[in-house]
Every structure is written in C-alpha cells, then in structure tokens.
Amino acid sequence: MAELSGKTALVTGSVQGIGLAIAKALAGAGCRIGLHGLADVDHVARAEEALTEAGAPEVRFFDADMRDVAAIEAMMADAADWGGVDILVD
C-alpha cells in the first residue's frame, strides 16, 4: 500500500472483521483512523489499541447508527471538526 501519512481514513464497521483488517492496513500506511461500529467500550478499546499498534498516529471512535440519516450527518460533521476525511471506506 502507498504511503498515506497525513491522511485520515474513516472506515465504517471497523471494530471487527474485514472492516478492522482494512483499518489496520490503512493504519500501517500511516493514516489517522476514524473507527466506527456498534460495540461496547471494551471492544472499542481493543480495536483502538490494535490500530495504534498497526501504526495509526491517531484513532478516534465514531458510534453513529448507519440506519439513521441524522446520526450519519452528525458523524460526518464530527469528522470534519476532527480535520476532515480523505478516505472513506463504507
């Protein structure tokens, strides 16, 4: 994967499985990671730790329900306030 330092990736459904694997790959390329998914606090903490270990300079969790348009809009506004999103994996 290309060097992506300074880029921010928001990966939906990234607290486990394929989404987490994609987020780890992006973290390894130097991306800040917007972590997303429906999970308890401990599960989120484990995913954050895994992404930091993979190389993410920063990880932030977003807990929007993707079935709720208002929640998605709020998540994207929060991501914009965080510095914006360069890469969106949905």
For each residue, the residues with C-beta under 8 A, 3 or more apart:
1: 4 25 26 28 29
2: 29
3: 29 30
4: 1 7 9 26 29 30 31 87
5: 29 30 31 57
6: 30
7: 4 30 31 32 86 87
8: 31 32 33 34 79 82 83 84 85 86 87
9: 4 23 26 31 32 33 34 85 86 87 88 89
10: 33 34 36 62 79 85 87 88 89
11: 14 19 22 23 26 33 34 35 36 89
12: 19 36 37 66 88 89 90
13: 16 17 18 19 36 37
14: 11 19 20 22 23 33 35 36 37 47 89
15: 19 20 35 36 37 38 39 43 44 47
16: 13 19 20 37 39 43 47
17: 13 20 21
18: 13 21 22
19: 11 12 13 14 15 16 22 23 36 37 89
20: 14 15 16 17 23 24 47 50 51
21: 17 18 24 25
22: 11 14 18 19 25 26 89
23: 9 11 14 19 20 26 27 33 35 47 51 54 56 89
24: 20 21 27 28 50 51 54
25: 1 21 22 28 29 54
26: 1 4 9 11 22 23 29 31 33 56 87 89
27: 23 24 30 31 33 51 52 54 55 56 59
28: 1 24 25 54 55
29: 1 2 3 4 5 25 26 55
30: 3 4 5 6 7 27 55 57
31: 4 5 7 8 9 26 27 56 86 87
32: 7 8 9 56 57 58 59 60 83
33: 8 9 10 11 14 23 26 27 51 56 58 59 60
34: 8 9 10 11 60 62 79 82 85
35: 11 14 15 23 44 47 48 51 59 60 61 62
36: 10 11 12 13 14 15 19 61 62 63 64 75
37: 12 13 14 15 16 19 44 47 63
38: 15 63 65
39: 15 16 43 44 47
40: 43 44
41: 44 45
42: 45 46
43: 15 16 39 40 46 47
44: 15 35 37 39 40 41 47 48 61
45: 41 42 48 49
46: 42 43 49 50
47: 14 15 16 20 23 35 37 39 43 44 50 51
48: 35 44 45 51 52 59 61
49: 45 46 52 53
50: 20 24 46 47 53 54
51: 20 23 24 27 33 35 47 48 54 56 59
52: 27 48 49 55 56 59
53: 49 50
54: 23 24 25 27 28 50 51
55: 27 28 29 30 52
56: 23 26 27 31 32 33 51 52 59
57: 5 30 32
58: 32 33
59: 27 32 33 35 48 51 52 56
60: 32 33 34 35 82
61: 35 36 44 48
62: 10 34 35 36 75 78 79
63: 36 37 38
64: 36 68 71 72 74 75
65: 38 68 71
66: 12 71 72
67:
68: 64 65 71 72
69: 72 73
70: 73 74
71: 64 65 66 68 74 75
72: 64 66 68 69 75 76
73: 69 70 76 77
74: 64 70 71 77 78
75: 36 62 64 71 72 78 79
76: 72 73 79 80 85
77: 73 74 80 81
78: 62 74 75 81 82
79: 8 10 34 62 75 76 82 84 85
80: 76 77 83 84 85
81: 77 78
82: 8 34 60 78 79
83: 8 32 80
84: 8 79 80
85: 8 9 10 34 76 79 80 88
86: 7 8 9 31
87: 4 7 8 9 10 26 31
88: 9 10 12 85
89: 9 10 11 12 14 19 22 23 26
90: 12
